[in-house]
C-alpha cells in the first residue's frame, strides 16, 4: 500500500469522527503530543499530523490509531486499518520474496558464468 493510500485512509477516518469525539481524542492523546500543540488542533487530520510528527503514527506504525479507534468503538474503521496493515505487510513479503528470488538467480548465474569461464580457459 502506498503513502497515498495511507493518506486516503486517514482522510476517510477523519470524516467519520465528529467534533465531540475529536475533543475526546485530543484528551486521550495529550501525552503523545508536543507541548502547546494541543490548542492548535481543530480537526482530526491536524491531530493525525501531530501524532505523525511525534512518531506515534505512520504508514508502518498504526498501533496508536488502532487503539484510538477501538476506544471510540469504531469497529468498521478499525477493520479498515487492520486490512490496510495486512495488505501492506503482504505486499512487503511479496517484494522481499521477489528480491530473494532475483538474488538467487543472480548468484546462480554468476556461478554458471564462472564455471563457463574456467571451462573456456582450459
Secondary structure, DSSP 8 states (H G I E B T S, - for coil): --HHHHHHHHHHHHHT--HHHHHHHHHHTGGGS-TTTGGG--SHHHHHHHHHHTTS-BTTB-HHHHHHHHHTT-HHHHHHHHHHHHHHHHHHHHHHHHHHHHHHHHHHHHHHHHHHHHHHH-
